[in-house]
Each structure stands twice: as structure tokens, then as C-alpha cells.
Amino acid sequence: MIDMGDITRVQQRIAQLQKSFMGLQQVPGAVGFDAQLQQAIAAQKAAEAAKGQASGANAAQAPAKTNAAQSATQATLPVNVGTGLKAVSDLPAADGDLATMVKDAARDQNVDARLVNAIAQAESGGDQSAVSPVGAIGVMQLMPDTAAGLGVNPYDKKQNIEGGAKYLREMLDTFGGDVKKAVAAYNAGPAAVKAYGGVPPYPETQAYVDRVLDLYR
């Protein structure tokens, strides 16, 4: 790297020497030291400018590469298959086993399969690996003690769905077939529904009931 301060001092010295040897004849075709120096300076400046442009280009490309990587990652993220599903027949082909389990469990418990599916989608989006912060497990989000009372293993997908359908059947029987109350009881428990004579004034339960009924219709 050429030190520009040194170059300035050299130029000043050259000017002094030129004054001293002004009378000497230049060799034809030769390039003077001053001219060579100016060429070197120009080349140095050009190299620095090119380096600066390259750094700027790389910096501009970095966000673009980052955004592209983020977009690619987002594109591969799994989609929640529970969003907007209204019937068992709406389940994607990849969830054919879930649809079959829902239909079988609903038939065994004499419950509308569309209602069982709506509960499954509202609870977990049909995801058996889902575990809530309070410990509810699987597709139908069964609490361990509830699953034990129903005689099912909540970690087994088929039994989880069977247990959820069985519990929904119990809630329908408890509230005389009233779907809205049965759904509220599935979320908040039958005692709360009985205490309030309907859907409890809990924001979570009210939103849950609306969600399930929207999917069920």
C-alpha cells in the first residue's frame, strides 16, 4: 500500500530536482519519474476504488442471500392441516389414517364424525404429537387422568381419538344432546357448564366453542 503522505513529499522533492536540472535534455521517448509516479498513484487510486465497489456489492448481496435463505426455509415449513377443515372428507390424503380413525371412533360411539373431526382440529390440528402447557395429550388433547378414566392410552393415536369420541359422547348424554353445551364441557368440564347453565363466561372456552361450531357447520 502506497502512503499518500510519502508520495506528496516525493513530489515536492522531484519539483526541487527539476528546477535544479531544468537545463538538462530529456532522453527522447523516455518516461520521466514524475510521470511514472503519477501513473502509479492513478493505478493505486483505481485499485482502491475497485476494492470499495466490490465490498459494497458484497454487502448488498448479503441481505438478498439472507432473505432468499429465509424464504426457502419458510417454504419448507409444515402447514397446519387443521385450518379451515369442516368435515372428515376435507382431510388431506396424507391424513387418511386420521380420517379413518375419526370415522371409526365416531361410529363406535354413535357421534357425528364431523363433530369429532371439528374437536380434533380445534384441539390440535390433528397432530398426535401436540402437548399443551397443562399436559393435555395428542389429537384430542386428553388429560392423563381423563384418559385413565376412559380406559385409553393417550399416547396412542388411535386410542387417543377413541377416548376423545367417547368423552364427547358422555358430554352429549350429560346435556341431552345439546352440541353447544357438550363442546363447552369438552373444554371447560361439565361442572362449569352446569354451574353457568351453558357456555361458561371464559374467553378461552367461548372462543373454543365458536371455533368448533364453525368447523362443524
Buried (B, 14 or more C-beta within 10 A) or exposed (E): EBEEEEBEEBBEEBEEEEEEEEEEEEEEEEEEEBEEBEEEBEEBEEEEEEEEEEEEEEEEEEEEEEEEEEEEEEEEEEEEBBEEBBBBEBBEEEBEEBBBBBBBBBEEBEBBBBBBBBBBBBBBBBBBEBBEEEEBBBBBBBBEEBBEBBEBBBBBBBBBBBBBBBBBBBBBEBBEEBBBBBBBBBBBBBEBBBEBEBBBEBEEBBEBBBBBBEBBE
